[in-house]
Amino acid sequence: MNKKEISSAGGVVINSKSEIVICRRFSIDLWALPKGKIEFNETTEEAAVREVEEETGLLVEIRNFINSIEYTYYESLDNVYYKKTVFFYLMKSVGGDFINHDNEFDDVIWVPKHETLDKMTFESEVGIVKEGFLLANEQYKAG
């Protein structure tokens, strides 16, 4: 049995109206945070910014590290069990437009906080979103 460890990075983009950017794939009714693989010689922060910008079309800046999640999955095509770690960062949009998102997702939208938690497909990402909102509120209060 082959095992391999891989890492990805992504972001929780929150605006001043407490809305968050989430991405949707219609074919499997998936709602997820923007994220992707860390490339060779790329930091987790660089990968997070690049992936969020590619998948959402927004230009973003990192505000803070939120947390990471880990999960395992089996890929039958290469007969490998993957242990994946995904690093998430709190981000703000500084420009760009959803119209510029790549084709990895069918739709990218701003969703109000209270709707986001119900829409998200993965429970681990729901936890990241909750942590992101807590961190954003702390930063807002601190000025």
ABEGO torsion letter per residue (X at the ends): XBBBBBBBBBBBBBBAAGBBBBBBBAAAGBBBBBBBBBBBGBBAAAAAAAAAAAAAGBBBBBABBABBBBBBBBBAAAGBBBBBBBBBBBBBBAEEBAAABBAABABBBBBBAAAAAAABABAAAAAAAAAAAAAAAAAAAAX
